[in-house]
Amino acid sequence: MVKTTPAIILSAGYSRRLGKPKALVEVSGKTLLEHAINKLQFAGCNPIIIVVNQELQYDALLLSNGSTIVVNKDPDKGRTGSLKVGLQSLQIEFGRVPNKVIMCPVDRPGWKASHIKQLLSQGQSSCLADGERNGHPVSIVKNDLQEIIMSDDDKPLKEIVSFEPITVSNSLLSLNIDTEDDKMKLNQNAEFFSKL
């Protein structure tokens, strides 16, 4: 049996500045959540856990394409808390902490399936980099996952894990969907999302 690496999509924030769930923002005919799921599945990640808030649960289930939906009941504590909710789901499924996990915030969509394959080939916790900045998704290995599980929900991930930058090309790592202006930038780059 081929071993696969699980992925966790973080989509539990309430998107107060944007005024609608970031996961449901559309580009090239699909939502950001669908794009993330499709790229992760194409890269071979399995299972895929989607961490959402209670308001997004139904919509995410409709878009899940076989992924598991879990609810973070207190998403305002931050990204680490949401990641821990996803990790708890994986621990229940596997009966242990996974050897590696790919973590993708749904509001950072500027990556390709090929970038995930580069992260999967790394032996240490790694992040994508484009020469100017480090970005998402990231891969996190077992010893760092255990540190995250023991950390406070509101502790920033960069204070827990030291990520090795993996330089990639053909990326839009600076895309961070928070405002209407960001949605405009997203749509200006619609061509990027037409292929996995």
WOQUI-V54698 format. One line per field, one symbol per residue. ss: DSSP state (A for helix, B for strand, O for the rest). phi: phi as a letter, one per 20 degrees, with the letter a starting at -180 (. if undefined). burial: I if it has 24 or more other C-alpha atoms within 12 Angstrom, else O. A space follows every 50 residues. Layout:
ss: ???
phi: ???
burial: ???
This chain:
ss: OOOOOBBBBBBOOOOOOOOOOAAAOBBOOBBAAAAAAAAAAAAOOOOBBB BBOAAAAAAAAAAOOOOBBBBOOOAAAOAAAAAAAAAAAAAAAAOOOOOB BBBBBOOOOOOOAAAAAAAAOOOOOBBBBOOOOBBBBBBBBAAAAAAAAA OOOOOOAAAOOOOBBBBOOOOOOOOOOOOAAAAAAAAAOAAAAAOO
phi: .feddfcceebdfelffenbgggefdblncfgffgfgffffffnfafddd eceffegfgfffeflnfedcdefcfffpfffffffffffffffemafffb cedcffedeeccgfffffffeeecfccfbdnebebdfcdcegffffffge efgefggfedceeefdfcdlccfffbeccffffffgffdgggefcf
burial: OOOOIIIIIIIIIIIOOOOOIIIIIIIOOOIIIIIIIIIIIOIIIIIIII IIIOOIIOOIIOIIOOIIIIIIOOIOOIIIIIIIIIIIIIOOOOOOIIII IIIIIIIIIIIIIIIIIIIIOIOIIIIIIOOOOIIIIIIIIIOIIIIIIO OOIOOOIOOOIOIOIIOIOOIIIIIIIIOOOOIOOIIOOOOOIOOI
